[in-house]
Amino acid sequence: MSKLALAAPPRRAAVLVAAAIAVLSIGTFTALHGRHSATVAMADGAMTSSPSDESGSSGVDILLGLAREATREGRLVAPQGNNAYEYYLSVIQLDANNATAQDALRETLPFAAQEIERLINRRELEEARREIALLRDYDPTNYTLIILGAKLDAQQQVVTAEDEARAEAMRHRNG
């Protein structure tokens, strides 16, 4: 069973919808700026056709291009809906055996994990939680992600304890 088969279907659907919207948005932007308007038609056709037909591979090619661009720009796991991981996961949804996407997901995971660790250290816990969940869609049993999840939980406990201590101090001042 593939690792992606374990992912929650709603998350996969959301990723595919986000990828389709991104592809269509980029196509529209391109057309509006006087470039070749066929990009819009190709994106529309690619995202509505099956992976087995000729235009389906165009959808994969578009998503791979978006993923590469996101990687070059340092958008590995953020922002939500416009990052390399979501694009590569969408490619896998269209073509489960796509070696380019599989390799890219595996190779970028350590860098994405570093970004998540920085978020935890900066106490951006909700974003860190979202990004861990995204990476777990690809590899739910990855040891690094398990450790990051534990670190996130520990940081959440620290933040909660600090909030409770502040609330207690305010009660003492007011009462």
PyMOL commands that place a pseudoatom at each C-alpha (Angstrom):
pseudoatom trace, name=CA, resn=MET, resi=1, chain=A, elem=C, hetatm=0, pos=[0.000, 0.000, 0.000]
pseudoatom trace, name=CA, resn=SER, resi=2, chain=A, elem=C, hetatm=0, pos=[1.404, 3.386, -0.913]
pseudoatom trace, name=CA, resn=LYS, resi=3, chain=A, elem=C, hetatm=0, pos=[2.046, 5.981, 1.741]
pseudoatom trace, name=CA, resn=LEU, resi=4, chain=A, elem=C, hetatm=0, pos=[-0.426, 8.326, 0.078]
pseudoatom trace, name=CA, resn=ALA, resi=5, chain=A, elem=C, hetatm=0, pos=[-3.223, 5.776, 0.312]
pseudoatom trace, name=CA, resn=LEU, resi=6, chain=A, elem=C, hetatm=0, pos=[-3.142, 6.365, 4.059]
pseudoatom trace, name=CA, resn=ALA, resi=7, chain=A, elem=C, hetatm=0, pos=[-3.679, 10.124, 3.706]
pseudoatom trace, name=CA, resn=ALA, resi=8, chain=A, elem=C, hetatm=0, pos=[-7.082, 11.554, 4.457]
pseudoatom trace, name=CA, resn=PRO, resi=9, chain=A, elem=C, hetatm=0, pos=[-9.179, 11.857, 1.259]
pseudoatom trace, name=CA, resn=PRO, resi=10, chain=A, elem=C, hetatm=0, pos=[-10.413, 15.373, 2.100]
pseudoatom trace, name=CA, resn=ARG, resi=11, chain=A, elem=C, hetatm=0, pos=[-6.811, 16.655, 2.341]
pseudoatom trace, name=CA, resn=ARG, resi=12, chain=A, elem=C, hetatm=0, pos=[-5.948, 15.113, -1.031]
pseudoatom trace, name=CA, resn=ALA, resi=13, chain=A, elem=C, hetatm=0, pos=[-9.032, 16.656, -2.581]
pseudoatom trace, name=CA, resn=ALA, resi=14, chain=A, elem=C, hetatm=0, pos=[-8.140, 20.037, -1.078]
pseudoatom trace, name=CA, resn=VAL, resi=15, chain=A, elem=C, hetatm=0, pos=[-4.616, 19.802, -2.479]
pseudoatom trace, name=CA, resn=LEU, resi=16, chain=A, elem=C, hetatm=0, pos=[-5.933, 18.935, -5.940]
pseudoatom trace, name=CA, resn=VAL, resi=17, chain=A, elem=C, hetatm=0, pos=[-8.441, 21.795, -5.829]
pseudoatom trace, name=CA, resn=ALA, resi=18, chain=A, elem=C, hetatm=0, pos=[-5.733, 24.207, -4.643]
pseudoatom trace, name=CA, resn=ALA, resi=19, chain=A, elem=C, hetatm=0, pos=[-3.415, 23.053, -7.423]
pseudoatom trace, name=CA, resn=ALA, resi=20, chain=A, elem=C, hetatm=0, pos=[-6.145, 23.468, -10.024]
pseudoatom trace, name=CA, resn=ILE, resi=21, chain=A, elem=C, hetatm=0, pos=[-6.914, 26.970, -8.768]
pseudoatom trace, name=CA, resn=ALA, resi=22, chain=A, elem=C, hetatm=0, pos=[-3.230, 27.878, -8.769]
pseudoatom trace, name=CA, resn=VAL, resi=23, chain=A, elem=C, hetatm=0, pos=[-2.763, 26.549, -12.300]
pseudoatom trace, name=CA, resn=LEU, resi=24, chain=A, elem=C, hetatm=0, pos=[-5.802, 28.431, -13.521]
pseudoatom trace, name=CA, resn=SER, resi=25, chain=A, elem=C, hetatm=0, pos=[-4.748, 31.616, -11.708]
pseudoatom trace, name=CA, resn=ILE, resi=26, chain=A, elem=C, hetatm=0, pos=[-1.274, 31.517, -13.189]
pseudoatom trace, name=CA, resn=GLY, resi=27, chain=A, elem=C, hetatm=0, pos=[-2.746, 30.841, -16.623]
pseudoatom trace, name=CA, resn=THR, resi=28, chain=A, elem=C, hetatm=0, pos=[-5.109, 33.787, -16.285]
pseudoatom trace, name=CA, resn=PHE, resi=29, chain=A, elem=C, hetatm=0, pos=[-2.304, 36.039, -15.032]
pseudoatom trace, name=CA, resn=THR, resi=30, chain=A, elem=C, hetatm=0, pos=[-0.158, 34.984, -17.986]
pseudoatom trace, name=CA, resn=ALA, resi=31, chain=A, elem=C, hetatm=0, pos=[-2.946, 35.670, -20.474]
pseudoatom trace, name=CA, resn=LEU, resi=32, chain=A, elem=C, hetatm=0, pos=[-3.671, 39.080, -18.966]
pseudoatom trace, name=CA, resn=HIS, resi=33, chain=A, elem=C, hetatm=0, pos=[-0.070, 40.139, -19.362]
pseudoatom trace, name=CA, resn=GLY, resi=34, chain=A, elem=C, hetatm=0, pos=[0.016, 39.562, -23.099]
pseudoatom trace, name=CA, resn=ARG, resi=35, chain=A, elem=C, hetatm=0, pos=[1.714, 36.211, -23.090]
pseudoatom trace, name=CA, resn=HIS, resi=36, chain=A, elem=C, hetatm=0, pos=[0.523, 33.188, -24.970]
pseudoatom trace, name=CA, resn=SER, resi=37, chain=A, elem=C, hetatm=0, pos=[-3.116, 32.616, -23.926]
pseudoatom trace, name=CA, resn=ALA, resi=38, chain=A, elem=C, hetatm=0, pos=[-2.926, 28.930, -24.736]
pseudoatom trace, name=CA, resn=THR, resi=39, chain=A, elem=C, hetatm=0, pos=[-1.609, 28.425, -21.188]
pseudoatom trace, name=CA, resn=VAL, resi=40, chain=A, elem=C, hetatm=0, pos=[-5.117, 28.975, -19.857]
pseudoatom trace, name=CA, resn=ALA, resi=41, chain=A, elem=C, hetatm=0, pos=[-6.651, 26.462, -22.249]
pseudoatom trace, name=CA, resn=MET, resi=42, chain=A, elem=C, hetatm=0, pos=[-3.920, 23.928, -21.526]
pseudoatom trace, name=CA, resn=ALA, resi=43, chain=A, elem=C, hetatm=0, pos=[-4.394, 24.301, -17.763]
pseudoatom trace, name=CA, resn=ASP, resi=44, chain=A, elem=C, hetatm=0, pos=[-8.168, 23.943, -18.106]
pseudoatom trace, name=CA, resn=GLY, resi=45, chain=A, elem=C, hetatm=0, pos=[-7.866, 20.841, -20.254]
pseudoatom trace, name=CA, resn=ALA, resi=46, chain=A, elem=C, hetatm=0, pos=[-5.065, 19.306, -18.234]
pseudoatom trace, name=CA, resn=MET, resi=47, chain=A, elem=C, hetatm=0, pos=[-6.824, 19.617, -14.914]
pseudoatom trace, name=CA, resn=THR, resi=48, chain=A, elem=C, hetatm=0, pos=[-10.119, 18.160, -16.177]
pseudoatom trace, name=CA, resn=SER, resi=49, chain=A, elem=C, hetatm=0, pos=[-8.742, 15.208, -18.079]
pseudoatom trace, name=CA, resn=SER, resi=50, chain=A, elem=C, hetatm=0, pos=[-7.597, 11.865, -16.831]
pseudoatom trace, name=CA, resn=PRO, resi=51, chain=A, elem=C, hetatm=0, pos=[-3.906, 11.095, -16.284]
pseudoatom trace, name=CA, resn=SER, resi=52, chain=A, elem=C, hetatm=0, pos=[-4.011, 8.433, -18.979]
pseudoatom trace, name=CA, resn=ASP, resi=53, chain=A, elem=C, hetatm=0, pos=[-4.734, 10.754, -21.865]
pseudoatom trace, name=CA, resn=GLU, resi=54, chain=A, elem=C, hetatm=0, pos=[-2.314, 13.103, -23.563]
pseudoatom trace, name=CA, resn=SER, resi=55, chain=A, elem=C, hetatm=0, pos=[-3.477, 16.301, -21.862]
pseudoatom trace, name=CA, resn=GLY, resi=56, chain=A, elem=C, hetatm=0, pos=[-3.281, 14.596, -18.448]
pseudoatom trace, name=CA, resn=SER, resi=57, chain=A, elem=C, hetatm=0, pos=[0.476, 14.516, -18.789]
pseudoatom trace, name=CA, resn=SER, resi=58, chain=A, elem=C, hetatm=0, pos=[0.299, 18.247, -19.488]
pseudoatom trace, name=CA, resn=GLY, resi=59, chain=A, elem=C, hetatm=0, pos=[-1.380, 18.681, -16.091]
pseudoatom trace, name=CA, resn=VAL, resi=60, chain=A, elem=C, hetatm=0, pos=[1.476, 16.760, -14.500]
pseudoatom trace, name=CA, resn=ASP, resi=61, chain=A, elem=C, hetatm=0, pos=[3.982, 18.873, -16.422]
pseudoatom trace, name=CA, resn=ILE, resi=62, chain=A, elem=C, hetatm=0, pos=[2.292, 22.084, -15.288]
pseudoatom trace, name=CA, resn=LEU, resi=63, chain=A, elem=C, hetatm=0, pos=[2.261, 20.952, -11.661]
pseudoatom trace, name=CA, resn=LEU, resi=64, chain=A, elem=C, hetatm=0, pos=[5.911, 19.863, -11.856]
pseudoatom trace, name=CA, resn=GLY, resi=65, chain=A, elem=C, hetatm=0, pos=[6.805, 23.283, -13.250]
pseudoatom trace, name=CA, resn=LEU, resi=66, chain=A, elem=C, hetatm=0, pos=[4.930, 25.016, -10.453]
pseudoatom trace, name=CA, resn=ALA, resi=67, chain=A, elem=C, hetatm=0, pos=[6.616, 22.774, -7.892]
pseudoatom trace, name=CA, resn=ARG, resi=68, chain=A, elem=C, hetatm=0, pos=[10.076, 23.510, -9.290]
pseudoatom trace, name=CA, resn=GLU, resi=69, chain=A, elem=C, hetatm=0, pos=[9.375, 27.232, -9.264]
pseudoatom trace, name=CA, resn=ALA, resi=70, chain=A, elem=C, hetatm=0, pos=[8.120, 27.054, -5.673]
pseudoatom trace, name=CA, resn=THR, resi=71, chain=A, elem=C, hetatm=0, pos=[11.246, 25.133, -4.667]
pseudoatom trace, name=CA, resn=ARG, resi=72, chain=A, elem=C, hetatm=0, pos=[13.529, 27.698, -6.330]
pseudoatom trace, name=CA, resn=GLU, resi=73, chain=A, elem=C, hetatm=0, pos=[11.681, 30.461, -4.495]
pseudoatom trace, name=CA, resn=GLY, resi=74, chain=A, elem=C, hetatm=0, pos=[11.993, 28.670, -1.151]
pseudoatom trace, name=CA, resn=ARG, resi=75, chain=A, elem=C, hetatm=0, pos=[8.284, 27.857, -0.852]
pseudoatom trace, name=CA, resn=LEU, resi=76, chain=A, elem=C, hetatm=0, pos=[8.691, 24.232, 0.199]
pseudoatom trace, name=CA, resn=VAL, resi=77, chain=A, elem=C, hetatm=0, pos=[5.702, 23.920, 2.547]
pseudoatom trace, name=CA, resn=ALA, resi=78, chain=A, elem=C, hetatm=0, pos=[4.310, 27.456, 2.787]
pseudoatom trace, name=CA, resn=PRO, resi=79, chain=A, elem=C, hetatm=0, pos=[2.253, 29.371, 1.959]
pseudoatom trace, name=CA, resn=GLN, resi=80, chain=A, elem=C, hetatm=0, pos=[-0.689, 27.040, 2.098]
pseudoatom trace, name=CA, resn=GLY, resi=81, chain=A, elem=C, hetatm=0, pos=[-1.961, 26.195, -1.370]
pseudoatom trace, name=CA, resn=ASN, resi=82, chain=A, elem=C, hetatm=0, pos=[1.105, 27.542, -3.172]
pseudoatom trace, name=CA, resn=ASN, resi=83, chain=A, elem=C, hetatm=0, pos=[4.088, 25.432, -2.185]
pseudoatom trace, name=CA, resn=ALA, resi=84, chain=A, elem=C, hetatm=0, pos=[6.253, 22.727, -3.688]
pseudoatom trace, name=CA, resn=TYR, resi=85, chain=A, elem=C, hetatm=0, pos=[5.030, 19.934, -1.427]
pseudoatom trace, name=CA, resn=GLU, resi=86, chain=A, elem=C, hetatm=0, pos=[1.374, 20.447, -2.301]
pseudoatom trace, name=CA, resn=TYR, resi=87, chain=A, elem=C, hetatm=0, pos=[2.197, 20.594, -6.009]
pseudoatom trace, name=CA, resn=TYR, resi=88, chain=A, elem=C, hetatm=0, pos=[4.293, 17.414, -5.853]
pseudoatom trace, name=CA, resn=LEU, resi=89, chain=A, elem=C, hetatm=0, pos=[1.570, 15.638, -3.859]
pseudoatom trace, name=CA, resn=SER, resi=90, chain=A, elem=C, hetatm=0, pos=[-0.909, 16.677, -6.552]
pseudoatom trace, name=CA, resn=VAL, resi=91, chain=A, elem=C, hetatm=0, pos=[1.369, 15.180, -9.190]
pseudoatom trace, name=CA, resn=ILE, resi=92, chain=A, elem=C, hetatm=0, pos=[1.374, 11.923, -7.216]
pseudoatom trace, name=CA, resn=GLN, resi=93, chain=A, elem=C, hetatm=0, pos=[-2.433, 12.020, -7.173]
pseudoatom trace, name=CA, resn=LEU, resi=94, chain=A, elem=C, hetatm=0, pos=[-2.437, 12.234, -10.979]
pseudoatom trace, name=CA, resn=ASP, resi=95, chain=A, elem=C, hetatm=0, pos=[0.466, 9.845, -11.513]
pseudoatom trace, name=CA, resn=ALA, resi=96, chain=A, elem=C, hetatm=0, pos=[1.251, 7.689, -8.469]
pseudoatom trace, name=CA, resn=ASN, resi=97, chain=A, elem=C, hetatm=0, pos=[4.484, 6.408, -10.028]
pseudoatom trace, name=CA, resn=ASN, resi=98, chain=A, elem=C, hetatm=0, pos=[5.915, 9.776, -11.054]
pseudoatom trace, name=CA, resn=ALA, resi=99, chain=A, elem=C, hetatm=0, pos=[9.596, 9.399, -10.194]
pseudoatom trace, name=CA, resn=THR, resi=100, chain=A, elem=C, hetatm=0, pos=[10.322, 13.133, -10.403]
pseudoatom trace, name=CA, resn=ALA, resi=101, chain=A, elem=C, hetatm=0, pos=[7.712, 13.987, -7.774]
pseudoatom trace, name=CA, resn=GLN, resi=102, chain=A, elem=C, hetatm=0, pos=[8.656, 11.034, -5.569]
pseudoatom trace, name=CA, resn=ASP, resi=103, chain=A, elem=C, hetatm=0, pos=[12.350, 11.980, -5.669]
pseudoatom trace, name=CA, resn=ALA, resi=104, chain=A, elem=C, hetatm=0, pos=[11.631, 15.658, -5.030]
pseudoatom trace, name=CA, resn=LEU, resi=105, chain=A, elem=C, hetatm=0, pos=[9.395, 14.885, -2.046]
pseudoatom trace, name=CA, resn=ARG, resi=106, chain=A, elem=C, hetatm=0, pos=[12.033, 12.623, -0.549]
pseudoatom trace, name=CA, resn=GLU, resi=107, chain=A, elem=C, hetatm=0, pos=[14.933, 15.004, -1.215]
pseudoatom trace, name=CA, resn=THR, resi=108, chain=A, elem=C, hetatm=0, pos=[13.235, 18.150, 0.068]
pseudoatom trace, name=CA, resn=LEU, resi=109, chain=A, elem=C, hetatm=0, pos=[11.806, 16.613, 3.244]
pseudoatom trace, name=CA, resn=PRO, resi=110, chain=A, elem=C, hetatm=0, pos=[14.918, 17.400, 5.359]
pseudoatom trace, name=CA, resn=PHE, resi=111, chain=A, elem=C, hetatm=0, pos=[14.838, 21.057, 4.257]
pseudoatom trace, name=CA, resn=ALA, resi=112, chain=A, elem=C, hetatm=0, pos=[11.115, 21.327, 4.926]
pseudoatom trace, name=CA, resn=ALA, resi=113, chain=A, elem=C, hetatm=0, pos=[11.689, 19.759, 8.356]
pseudoatom trace, name=CA, resn=GLN, resi=114, chain=A, elem=C, hetatm=0, pos=[14.255, 22.465, 9.127]
pseudoatom trace, name=CA, resn=GLU, resi=115, chain=A, elem=C, hetatm=0, pos=[11.696, 25.127, 8.231]
pseudoatom trace, name=CA, resn=ILE, resi=116, chain=A, elem=C, hetatm=0, pos=[9.172, 23.495, 10.545]
pseudoatom trace, name=CA, resn=GLU, resi=117, chain=A, elem=C, hetatm=0, pos=[11.676, 23.386, 13.387]
pseudoatom trace, name=CA, resn=ARG, resi=118, chain=A, elem=C, hetatm=0, pos=[12.304, 27.124, 12.961]
pseudoatom trace, name=CA, resn=LEU, resi=119, chain=A, elem=C, hetatm=0, pos=[8.552, 27.739, 13.138]
pseudoatom trace, name=CA, resn=ILE, resi=120, chain=A, elem=C, hetatm=0, pos=[8.327, 25.753, 16.377]
pseudoatom trace, name=CA, resn=ASN, resi=121, chain=A, elem=C, hetatm=0, pos=[11.241, 27.689, 17.849]
pseudoatom trace, name=CA, resn=ARG, resi=122, chain=A, elem=C, hetatm=0, pos=[9.532, 30.974, 16.880]
pseudoatom trace, name=CA, resn=ARG, resi=123, chain=A, elem=C, hetatm=0, pos=[6.314, 29.647, 18.446]
pseudoatom trace, name=CA, resn=GLU, resi=124, chain=A, elem=C, hetatm=0, pos=[4.361, 29.751, 15.203]
pseudoatom trace, name=CA, resn=LEU, resi=125, chain=A, elem=C, hetatm=0, pos=[2.695, 26.558, 16.335]
pseudoatom trace, name=CA, resn=GLU, resi=126, chain=A, elem=C, hetatm=0, pos=[-0.424, 26.460, 14.166]
pseudoatom trace, name=CA, resn=GLU, resi=127, chain=A, elem=C, hetatm=0, pos=[1.593, 26.895, 10.974]
pseudoatom trace, name=CA, resn=ALA, resi=128, chain=A, elem=C, hetatm=0, pos=[4.090, 24.274, 12.177]
pseudoatom trace, name=CA, resn=ARG, resi=129, chain=A, elem=C, hetatm=0, pos=[1.187, 21.898, 12.859]
pseudoatom trace, name=CA, resn=ARG, resi=130, chain=A, elem=C, hetatm=0, pos=[-0.197, 22.453, 9.337]
pseudoatom trace, name=CA, resn=GLU, resi=131, chain=A, elem=C, hetatm=0, pos=[3.189, 21.873, 7.726]
pseudoatom trace, name=CA, resn=ILE, resi=132, chain=A, elem=C, hetatm=0, pos=[3.855, 18.692, 9.724]
pseudoatom trace, name=CA, resn=ALA, resi=133, chain=A, elem=C, hetatm=0, pos=[0.457, 17.384, 8.600]
pseudoatom trace, name=CA, resn=LEU, resi=134, chain=A, elem=C, hetatm=0, pos=[1.353, 18.207, 4.995]
pseudoatom trace, name=CA, resn=LEU, resi=135, chain=A, elem=C, hetatm=0, pos=[4.642, 16.300, 5.183]
pseudoatom trace, name=CA, resn=ARG, resi=136, chain=A, elem=C, hetatm=0, pos=[2.891, 13.392, 6.882]
pseudoatom trace, name=CA, resn=ASP, resi=137, chain=A, elem=C, hetatm=0, pos=[0.649, 13.121, 3.814]
pseudoatom trace, name=CA, resn=TYR, resi=138, chain=A, elem=C, hetatm=0, pos=[3.761, 11.971, 1.993]
pseudoatom trace, name=CA, resn=ASP, resi=139, chain=A, elem=C, hetatm=0, pos=[5.481, 9.987, 4.752]
pseudoatom trace, name=CA, resn=PRO, resi=140, chain=A, elem=C, hetatm=0, pos=[3.302, 9.384, 7.838]
pseudoatom trace, name=CA, resn=THR, resi=141, chain=A, elem=C, hetatm=0, pos=[5.903, 7.250, 9.632]
pseudoatom trace, name=CA, resn=ASN, resi=142, chain=A, elem=C, hetatm=0, pos=[8.952, 9.457, 9.062]
pseudoatom trace, name=CA, resn=TYR, resi=143, chain=A, elem=C, hetatm=0, pos=[11.067, 9.561, 12.222]
pseudoatom trace, name=CA, resn=THR, resi=144, chain=A, elem=C, hetatm=0, pos=[11.985, 13.238, 11.799]
pseudoatom trace, name=CA, resn=LEU, resi=145, chain=A, elem=C, hetatm=0, pos=[8.315, 14.163, 11.577]
pseudoatom trace, name=CA, resn=ILE, resi=146, chain=A, elem=C, hetatm=0, pos=[7.553, 12.137, 14.694]
pseudoatom trace, name=CA, resn=ILE, resi=147, chain=A, elem=C, hetatm=0, pos=[10.272, 14.048, 16.569]
pseudoatom trace, name=CA, resn=LEU, resi=148, chain=A, elem=C, hetatm=0, pos=[9.007, 17.385, 15.226]
pseudoatom trace, name=CA, resn=GLY, resi=149, chain=A, elem=C, hetatm=0, pos=[5.489, 16.457, 16.342]
pseudoatom trace, name=CA, resn=ALA, resi=150, chain=A, elem=C, hetatm=0, pos=[6.790, 15.725, 19.839]
pseudoatom trace, name=CA, resn=LYS, resi=151, chain=A, elem=C, hetatm=0, pos=[8.729, 18.997, 19.885]
pseudoatom trace, name=CA, resn=LEU, resi=152, chain=A, elem=C, hetatm=0, pos=[5.618, 20.845, 18.743]
pseudoatom trace, name=CA, resn=ASP, resi=153, chain=A, elem=C, hetatm=0, pos=[3.566, 19.230, 21.528]
pseudoatom trace, name=CA, resn=ALA, resi=154, chain=A, elem=C, hetatm=0, pos=[6.220, 20.140, 24.106]
pseudoatom trace, name=CA, resn=GLN, resi=155, chain=A, elem=C, hetatm=0, pos=[6.355, 23.749, 22.889]
pseudoatom trace, name=CA, resn=GLN, resi=156, chain=A, elem=C, hetatm=0, pos=[2.549, 23.911, 23.023]
pseudoatom trace, name=CA, resn=GLN, resi=157, chain=A, elem=C, hetatm=0, pos=[2.685, 22.767, 26.665]
pseudoatom trace, name=CA, resn=VAL, resi=158, chain=A, elem=C, hetatm=0, pos=[5.252, 25.476, 27.459]
pseudoatom trace, name=CA, resn=VAL, resi=159, chain=A, elem=C, hetatm=0, pos=[3.087, 28.150, 25.821]
pseudoatom trace, name=CA, resn=THR, resi=160, chain=A, elem=C, hetatm=0, pos=[0.004, 26.890, 27.670]
pseudoatom trace, name=CA, resn=ALA, resi=161, chain=A, elem=C, hetatm=0, pos=[1.860, 26.895, 31.012]
pseudoatom trace, name=CA, resn=GLU, resi=162, chain=A, elem=C, hetatm=0, pos=[3.098, 30.452, 30.371]
pseudoatom trace, name=CA, resn=ASP, resi=163, chain=A, elem=C, hetatm=0, pos=[-0.415, 31.599, 29.491]
pseudoatom trace, name=CA, resn=GLU, resi=164, chain=A, elem=C, hetatm=0, pos=[-1.785, 30.010, 32.665]
pseudoatom trace, name=CA, resn=ALA, resi=165, chain=A, elem=C, hetatm=0, pos=[0.937, 31.647, 34.772]
pseudoatom trace, name=CA, resn=ARG, resi=166, chain=A, elem=C, hetatm=0, pos=[0.127, 35.065, 33.249]
pseudoatom trace, name=CA, resn=ALA, resi=167, chain=A, elem=C, hetatm=0, pos=[-3.573, 34.526, 33.919]
pseudoatom trace, name=CA, resn=GLU, resi=168, chain=A, elem=C, hetatm=0, pos=[-2.823, 33.535, 37.526]
pseudoatom trace, name=CA, resn=ALA, resi=169, chain=A, elem=C, hetatm=0, pos=[-0.624, 36.619, 38.008]
pseudoatom trace, name=CA, resn=MET, resi=170, chain=A, elem=C, hetatm=0, pos=[-3.416, 38.829, 36.652]
pseudoatom trace, name=CA, resn=ARG, resi=171, chain=A, elem=C, hetatm=0, pos=[-5.893, 37.250, 39.067]
pseudoatom trace, name=CA, resn=HIS, resi=172, chain=A, elem=C, hetatm=0, pos=[-3.546, 37.959, 41.989]
pseudoatom trace, name=CA, resn=ARG, resi=173, chain=A, elem=C, hetatm=0, pos=[-3.089, 41.597, 40.922]
pseudoatom trace, name=CA, resn=ASN, resi=174, chain=A, elem=C, hetatm=0, pos=[-6.824, 42.106, 40.502]
pseudoatom trace, name=CA, resn=GLY, resi=175, chain=A, elem=C, hetatm=0, pos=[-7.973, 40.231, 43.528]
for i in range(1, 175): cmd.bond("trace and resi %d" % i, "trace and resi %d" % (i + 1))
show_as sticks, trace
zoom trace
